[in-house]
């Protein structure tokens, strides 16, 4: 995790290449721990860092085009709105975009 800077469009948490394609990484945006994912299609997603079930490290989860799967108990959360595919508590999702090679998360 790294300290962030704030711009008018959000919190700069790192560079796009800090997140290898198909993986996630944990960052701090302001005072919020977030997980940022770069899918193999190049799309970016961000969620809260800790799983709402039991605090699992979501940045280490498996992903596909539709969902993030927590590594601890395999609950799946939809990128679209953070809802759980099994009816459990949702995960917080945040808008994230690339700006001049930087990852910018909006809280
Ligand atoms: S901690 Fe994530 S599914 Fe249990």
Backbone and ligand atoms as CSV (ligand in chain L), in Angstrom:
chain,resi,resn,atom,element,x,y,z
A,1,UNK,N,N,0.836,-1.183,0.000
A,1,UNK,CA,C,0.000,0.000,0.000
A,1,UNK,C,C,0.881,1.246,0.000
A,2,UNK,N,N,0.332,2.328,-0.534
A,2,UNK,CA,C,1.115,3.545,-0.591
A,2,UNK,C,C,0.252,4.743,-0.262
A,3,UNK,N,N,0.902,5.808,0.109
A,3,UNK,CA,C,0.209,7.042,0.430
A,3,UNK,C,C,-0.267,7.668,-0.879
A,4,UNK,N,N,-1.358,8.424,-0.811
A,4,UNK,CA,C,-1.967,8.908,-2.036
A,4,UNK,C,C,-2.007,10.422,-2.087
A,5,UNK,N,N,-2.198,10.918,-3.281
A,5,UNK,CA,C,-2.434,12.338,-3.487
A,5,UNK,C,C,-3.864,12.495,-3.970
A,6,UNK,N,N,-4.444,13.654,-3.696
A,6,UNK,CA,C,-5.816,13.887,-4.125
A,6,UNK,C,C,-5.825,14.907,-5.247
A,7,UNK,N,N,-6.593,14.608,-6.281
A,7,UNK,CA,C,-6.790,15.558,-7.369
A,7,UNK,C,C,-8.268,15.922,-7.401
A,8,UNK,N,N,-8.629,16.790,-8.315
A,8,UNK,CA,C,-10.035,17.161,-8.418
A,8,UNK,C,C,-10.900,15.982,-8.826
A,9,UNK,N,N,-10.307,14.974,-9.487
A,9,UNK,CA,C,-11.115,13.850,-9.953
A,9,UNK,C,C,-11.046,12.640,-9.028
A,10,UNK,N,N,-10.290,12.709,-7.942
A,10,UNK,CA,C,-10.227,11.575,-7.028
A,10,UNK,C,C,-8.854,11.443,-6.400
A,11,UNK,N,N,-8.599,10.268,-5.838
A,11,UNK,CA,C,-7.342,9.998,-5.154
A,11,UNK,C,C,-6.413,9.214,-6.078
A,12,UNK,N,N,-5.235,9.739,-6.311
A,12,UNK,CA,C,-4.219,9.014,-7.076
A,12,UNK,C,C,-3.598,7.983,-6.126
A,13,UNK,N,N,-3.774,6.703,-6.440
A,13,UNK,CA,C,-3.278,5.666,-5.536
A,13,UNK,C,C,-2.023,4.976,-6.053
A,14,UNK,N,N,-1.720,5.132,-7.316
A,14,UNK,CA,C,-0.540,4.471,-7.860
A,14,UNK,C,C,-0.581,4.575,-9.371
A,15,UNK,N,N,0.284,3.785,-10.000
A,15,UNK,CA,C,0.324,3.787,-11.454
A,15,UNK,C,C,-0.366,2.532,-11.982
A,16,UNK,N,N,-0.877,2.627,-13.184
A,16,UNK,CA,C,-1.595,1.491,-13.773
A,16,UNK,C,C,-0.721,0.249,-13.769
A,17,UNK,N,N,0.568,0.401,-14.068
A,17,UNK,CA,C,1.433,-0.784,-14.130
A,17,UNK,C,C,1.738,-1.379,-12.750
A,18,UNK,N,N,1.304,-0.711,-11.689
A,18,UNK,CA,C,1.440,-1.307,-10.354
A,18,UNK,C,C,0.522,-2.518,-10.194
A,19,UNK,N,N,-0.489,-2.623,-11.063
A,19,UNK,CA,C,-1.450,-3.728,-10.991
A,19,UNK,C,C,-1.295,-4.569,-12.266
A,20,UNK,N,N,-0.672,-5.740,-12.172
A,20,UNK,CA,C,-0.505,-6.571,-13.358
A,20,UNK,C,C,-1.863,-6.977,-13.936
A,21,UNK,N,N,-1.963,-7.126,-15.246
A,21,UNK,CA,C,-3.230,-7.545,-15.852
A,21,UNK,C,C,-3.740,-8.837,-15.230
A,22,UNK,N,N,-5.025,-8.832,-14.893
A,22,UNK,CA,C,-5.633,-10.012,-14.301
A,22,UNK,C,C,-5.496,-10.099,-12.798
A,23,UNK,N,N,-4.897,-9.061,-12.177
A,23,UNK,CA,C,-4.666,-9.117,-10.735
A,23,UNK,C,C,-5.233,-7.893,-10.034
A,24,UNK,N,N,-5.145,-7.916,-8.715
A,24,UNK,CA,C,-5.563,-6.795,-7.892
A,24,UNK,C,C,-4.447,-6.413,-6.941
A,25,UNK,N,N,-4.491,-5.199,-6.447
A,25,UNK,CA,C,-3.525,-4.733,-5.469
A,25,UNK,C,C,-4.238,-3.833,-4.461
A,26,UNK,N,N,-3.757,-3.830,-3.230
A,26,UNK,CA,C,-4.332,-2.986,-2.192
A,26,UNK,C,C,-3.620,-1.639,-2.158
A,27,UNK,N,N,-4.395,-0.594,-1.969
A,27,UNK,CA,C,-3.873,0.770,-1.874
A,27,UNK,C,C,-4.644,1.503,-0.779
A,28,UNK,N,N,-4.165,2.700,-0.463
A,28,UNK,CA,C,-4.916,3.587,0.420
A,28,UNK,C,C,-5.332,4.803,-0.385
A,29,UNK,N,N,-6.630,5.110,-0.359
A,29,UNK,CA,C,-7.158,6.313,-1.016
A,29,UNK,C,C,-7.679,7.215,0.090
A,30,UNK,N,N,-7.003,8.328,0.311
A,30,UNK,CA,C,-7.352,9.139,1.472
A,30,UNK,C,C,-7.060,8.319,2.714
A,31,UNK,N,N,-8.079,8.034,3.503
A,31,UNK,CA,C,-7.882,7.166,4.666
A,31,UNK,C,C,-8.662,5.857,4.521
A,32,UNK,N,N,-8.968,5.500,3.276
A,32,UNK,CA,C,-9.750,4.297,3.004
A,32,UNK,C,C,-8.882,3.259,2.306
A,33,UNK,N,N,-8.892,2.041,2.819
A,33,UNK,CA,C,-8.160,0.964,2.159
A,33,UNK,C,C,-9.023,0.423,1.020
A,34,UNK,N,N,-8.437,0.398,-0.155
A,34,UNK,CA,C,-9.165,-0.052,-1.338
A,34,UNK,C,C,-8.356,-1.138,-2.050
A,35,UNK,N,N,-9.060,-1.926,-2.840
A,35,UNK,CA,C,-8.419,-2.898,-3.725
A,35,UNK,C,C,-8.726,-2.464,-5.155
A,36,UNK,N,N,-7.684,-2.364,-5.964
A,36,UNK,CA,C,-7.861,-1.965,-7.365
A,36,UNK,C,C,-7.477,-3.146,-8.244
A,37,UNK,N,N,-8.302,-3.408,-9.229
A,37,UNK,CA,C,-8.132,-4.564,-10.121
A,37,UNK,C,C,-7.995,-4.079,-11.550
A,38,UNK,N,N,-7.108,-4.746,-12.282
A,38,UNK,CA,C,-6.991,-4.486,-13.721
A,38,UNK,C,C,-7.291,-5.806,-14.424
A,39,UNK,N,N,-8.421,-5.873,-15.072
A,39,UNK,CA,C,-8.793,-7.111,-15.745
A,39,UNK,C,C,-7.988,-7.274,-17.025
A,40,UNK,N,N,-8.013,-8.480,-17.567
A,40,UNK,CA,C,-7.219,-8.757,-18.772
A,40,UNK,C,C,-7.707,-7.979,-19.982
A,41,UNK,N,N,-8.964,-7.519,-19.925
A,41,UNK,CA,C,-9.458,-6.685,-21.023
A,41,UNK,C,C,-9.057,-5.215,-20.841
A,42,UNK,N,N,-8.293,-4.929,-19.784
A,42,UNK,CA,C,-7.823,-3.576,-19.539
A,42,UNK,C,C,-8.737,-2.750,-18.663
A,43,UNK,N,N,-9.918,-3.271,-18.357
A,43,UNK,CA,C,-10.838,-2.494,-17.522
A,43,UNK,C,C,-10.353,-2.460,-16.082
A,44,UNK,N,N,-10.710,-1.380,-15.410
A,44,UNK,CA,C,-10.319,-1.172,-14.021
A,44,UNK,C,C,-11.542,-1.248,-13.117
A,45,UNK,N,N,-11.343,-1.797,-11.914
A,45,UNK,CA,C,-12.404,-1.849,-10.913
A,45,UNK,C,C,-11.772,-1.582,-9.552
A,46,UNK,N,N,-12.568,-1.066,-8.617
A,46,UNK,CA,C,-12.072,-0.852,-7.262
A,46,UNK,C,C,-13.162,-1.223,-6.271
A,47,UNK,N,N,-12.730,-1.808,-5.156
A,47,UNK,CA,C,-13.633,-2.181,-4.076
A,47,UNK,C,C,-12.980,-1.826,-2.750
A,48,UNK,N,N,-13.753,-1.967,-1.686
A,48,UNK,CA,C,-13.138,-1.901,-0.367
A,48,UNK,C,C,-12.108,-3.021,-0.302
A,49,UNK,N,N,-11.050,-2.851,0.543
A,49,UNK,CA,C,-9.963,-3.832,0.558
A,49,UNK,C,C,-10.339,-5.106,1.300
A,50,UNK,N,N,-11.163,-4.971,2.358
A,50,UNK,CA,C,-11.488,-6.126,3.200
A,50,UNK,C,C,-12.863,-6.664,2.849
A,51,UNK,N,N,-12.948,-7.950,2.709
A,51,UNK,CA,C,-14.224,-8.593,2.388
A,51,UNK,C,C,-15.246,-8.321,3.496
A,52,UNK,N,N,-16.488,-7.983,3.135
A,52,UNK,CA,C,-17.499,-7.714,4.161
A,52,UNK,C,C,-17.899,-8.960,4.952
A,53,UNK,N,N,-17.545,-10.139,4.472
A,53,UNK,CA,C,-17.902,-11.354,5.206
A,53,UNK,C,C,-17.040,-11.511,6.453
A,54,UNK,N,N,-15.752,-11.631,6.282
A,54,UNK,CA,C,-14.874,-11.862,7.433
A,54,UNK,C,C,-13.505,-11.227,7.223
A,55,UNK,N,N,-13.452,-10.174,6.414
A,55,UNK,CA,C,-12.227,-9.399,6.290
A,55,UNK,C,C,-11.183,-9.958,5.355
A,56,UNK,N,N,-11.537,-10.883,4.513
A,56,UNK,CA,C,-10.574,-11.461,3.578
A,56,UNK,C,C,-9.957,-10.402,2.673
A,57,UNK,N,N,-8.719,-10.653,2.231
A,57,UNK,CA,C,-7.998,-9.683,1.391
A,57,UNK,C,C,-8.480,-9.742,-0.058
A,58,UNK,N,N,-9.431,-8.880,-0.384
A,58,UNK,CA,C,-10.048,-8.951,-1.709
A,58,UNK,C,C,-9.058,-8.729,-2.842
A,59,UNK,N,N,-7.984,-7.975,-2.609
A,59,UNK,CA,C,-7.006,-7.739,-3.676
A,59,UNK,C,C,-6.372,-9.043,-4.157
A,60,UNK,N,N,-6.441,-10.097,-3.326
A,60,UNK,CA,C,-5.872,-11.388,-3.696
A,60,UNK,C,C,-6.913,-12.302,-4.342
A,61,UNK,N,N,-8.110,-11.769,-4.571
A,61,UNK,CA,C,-9.182,-12.596,-5.118
A,61,UNK,C,C,-9.028,-12.874,-6.597
A,62,UNK,N,N,-9.768,-13.876,-7.045
A,62,UNK,CA,C,-9.827,-14.201,-8.471
A,62,UNK,C,C,-10.897,-13.341,-9.125
A,63,UNK,N,N,-10.693,-13.039,-10.400
A,63,UNK,CA,C,-11.640,-12.167,-11.096
A,63,UNK,C,C,-12.033,-12.766,-12.445
A,64,UNK,N,N,-13.210,-12.357,-12.906
A,64,UNK,CA,C,-13.525,-12.513,-14.317
A,64,UNK,C,C,-14.237,-11.243,-14.748
A,65,UNK,N,N,-14.833,-11.247,-15.909
A,65,UNK,CA,C,-15.412,-10.012,-16.433
A,65,UNK,C,C,-16.582,-9.515,-15.594
A,66,UNK,N,N,-17.198,-10.416,-14.820
A,66,UNK,CA,C,-18.410,-10.054,-14.087
A,66,UNK,C,C,-18.248,-9.963,-12.576
A,67,UNK,N,N,-17.362,-10.791,-12.023
A,67,UNK,CA,C,-17.309,-10.873,-10.561
A,67,UNK,C,C,-15.876,-10.927,-10.026
A,68,UNK,N,N,-15.804,-10.604,-8.733
A,68,UNK,CA,C,-14.610,-10.772,-7.916
A,68,UNK,C,C,-14.925,-11.868,-6.903
A,69,UNK,N,N,-14.012,-12.815,-6.720
A,69,UNK,CA,C,-14.222,-13.911,-5.778
A,69,UNK,C,C,-13.221,-13.771,-4.632
A,70,UNK,N,N,-13.757,-13.669,-3.412
A,70,UNK,CA,C,-12.898,-13.526,-2.236
A,70,UNK,C,C,-12.059,-14.792,-2.059
A,71,UNK,N,N,-10.766,-14.642,-1.722
A,71,UNK,CA,C,-9.904,-15.825,-1.596
A,71,UNK,C,C,-10.188,-16.651,-0.341
A,72,UNK,N,N,-10.874,-16.077,0.652
A,72,UNK,CA,C,-11.047,-16.843,1.894
A,72,UNK,C,C,-12.175,-17.863,1.832
A,73,UNK,N,N,-13.378,-17.426,1.499
A,73,UNK,CA,C,-14.514,-18.357,1.507
A,73,UNK,C,C,-15.250,-18.364,0.172
A,74,UNK,N,N,-14.630,-17.726,-0.819
A,74,UNK,CA,C,-15.102,-17.809,-2.205
A,74,UNK,C,C,-16.460,-17.163,-2.448
A,75,UNK,N,N,-16.847,-16.199,-1.627
A,75,UNK,CA,C,-18.031,-15.413,-1.963
A,75,UNK,C,C,-17.702,-14.583,-3.205
A,76,UNK,N,N,-18.690,-14.456,-4.074
A,76,UNK,CA,C,-18.477,-13.696,-5.310
A,76,UNK,C,C,-19.287,-12.403,-5.264
A,77,UNK,N,N,-18.679,-11.323,-5.735
A,77,UNK,CA,C,-19.303,-9.989,-5.741
A,77,UNK,C,C,-19.288,-9.438,-7.160
A,78,UNK,N,N,-20.408,-8.868,-7.551
A,78,UNK,CA,C,-20.518,-8.338,-8.910
A,78,UNK,C,C,-19.825,-6.979,-9.010
A,79,UNK,N,N,-19.030,-6.807,-10.067
A,79,UNK,CA,C,-18.387,-5.515,-10.319
A,79,UNK,C,C,-19.438,-4.422,-10.465
A,80,UNK,N,N,-20.524,-4.789,-11.110
A,80,UNK,CA,C,-21.554,-3.821,-11.492
A,80,UNK,C,C,-22.026,-2.980,-10.309
A,81,UNK,N,N,-22.294,-3.640,-9.177
A,81,UNK,CA,C,-22.851,-2.904,-8.043
A,81,UNK,C,C,-22.363,-3.407,-6.690
A,82,UNK,N,N,-21.444,-4.365,-6.698
A,82,UNK,CA,C,-20.915,-4.889,-5.445
A,82,UNK,C,C,-21.803,-5.919,-4.786
A,83,UNK,N,N,-22.932,-6.248,-5.392
A,83,UNK,CA,C,-23.839,-7.205,-4.758
A,83,UNK,C,C,-23.221,-8.596,-4.735
A,84,UNK,N,N,-23.641,-9.365,-3.738
A,84,UNK,CA,C,-23.155,-10.729,-3.577
A,84,UNK,C,C,-23.997,-11.667,-4.420
A,85,UNK,N,N,-23.357,-12.596,-5.094
A,85,UNK,CA,C,-24.115,-13.543,-5.917
A,85,UNK,C,C,-24.841,-14.563,-5.053
A,86,UNK,N,N,-24.500,-14.632,-3.757
A,86,UNK,CA,C,-25.150,-15.601,-2.871
A,86,UNK,C,C,-26.044,-14.922,-1.837
A,87,UNK,N,N,-26.327,-13.641,-2.064
A,87,UNK,CA,C,-27.262,-12.953,-1.177
A,87,UNK,C,C,-26.671,-12.467,0.127
A,88,UNK,N,N,-25.357,-12.461,0.228
A,88,UNK,CA,C,-24.712,-11.962,1.440
A,88,UNK,C,C,-24.525,-10.451,1.345
A,89,UNK,N,N,-23.935,-9.854,2.370
A,89,UNK,CA,C,-23.735,-8.406,2.382
A,89,UNK,C,C,-22.903,-7.991,1.170
A,90,UNK,N,N,-23.220,-6.858,0.568
A,90,UNK,CA,C,-22.481,-6.416,-0.618
A,90,UNK,C,C,-21.115,-5.843,-0.254
A,91,UNK,N,N,-20.271,-5.742,-1.261
A,91,UNK,CA,C,-18.987,-5.073,-1.105
A,91,UNK,C,C,-19.136,-3.661,-1.667
A,92,UNK,N,N,-18.427,-2.722,-1.059
A,92,UNK,CA,C,-18.449,-1.347,-1.573
A,92,UNK,C,C,-17.594,-1.273,-2.833
A,93,UNK,N,N,-18.166,-0.754,-3.910
A,93,UNK,CA,C,-17.379,-0.540,-5.118
A,93,UNK,C,C,-17.176,0.963,-5.298
A,94,UNK,N,N,-16.049,1.319,-5.900
A,94,UNK,CA,C,-15.706,2.724,-6.124
A,94,UNK,C,C,-15.385,2.939,-7.595
A,95,UNK,N,N,-15.748,4.089,-8.138
A,95,UNK,CA,C,-15.295,4.418,-9.495
A,95,UNK,C,C,-13.770,4.548,-9.521
A,96,UNK,N,N,-13.154,4.007,-10.549
A,96,UNK,CA,C,-11.705,4.138,-10.718
A,96,UNK,C,C,-11.428,4.344,-12.194
A,97,UNK,N,N,-10.469,5.191,-12.501
A,97,UNK,CA,C,-10.107,5.410,-13.893
A,97,UNK,C,C,-8.616,5.703,-13.980
A,98,UNK,N,N,-8.118,5.666,-15.199
A,98,UNK,CA,C,-6.714,5.963,-15.467
A,98,UNK,C,C,-6.598,7.399,-15.947
A,99,UNK,N,N,-5.599,8.095,-15.419
A,99,UNK,CA,C,-5.374,9.486,-15.791
A,99,UNK,C,C,-3.874,9.682,-15.937
A,100,UNK,N,N,-3.400,9.862,-17.140
A,100,UNK,CA,C,-1.962,10.034,-17.401
A,100,UNK,C,C,-1.143,8.908,-16.780
A,101,UNK,N,N,-1.652,7.682,-16.886
A,101,UNK,CA,C,-0.919,6.525,-16.377
A,101,UNK,C,C,-1.117,6.269,-14.893
A,102,UNK,N,N,-1.882,7.117,-14.222
A,102,UNK,CA,C,-2.140,6.949,-12.799
A,102,UNK,C,C,-3.519,6.340,-12.564
A,103,UNK,N,N,-3.620,5.605,-11.478
A,103,UNK,CA,C,-4.914,5.079,-11.039
A,103,UNK,C,C,-5.568,6.112,-10.130
A,104,UNK,N,N,-6.781,6.504,-10.487
A,104,UNK,CA,C,-7.500,7.523,-9.709
A,104,UNK,C,C,-8.802,6.897,-9.204
A,105,UNK,N,N,-8.945,6.853,-7.875
A,105,UNK,CA,C,-10.126,6.263,-7.244
A,105,UNK,C,C,-10.980,7.383,-6.652
A,106,UNK,N,N,-12.271,7.300,-6.912
A,106,UNK,CA,C,-13.216,8.258,-6.331
A,106,UNK,C,C,-13.933,7.598,-5.170
A,107,UNK,N,N,-13.863,8.205,-4.019
A,107,UNK,CA,C,-14.531,7.654,-2.836
A,107,UNK,C,C,-15.935,8.179,-2.712
L,1,LIG,S1,S,-13.901,-13.358,4.126
L,1,LIG,FE1,FE,-14.488,-13.123,2.057
L,1,LIG,S2,S,-15.849,-14.746,1.694
L,1,LIG,FE2,FE,-15.334,-14.957,3.787
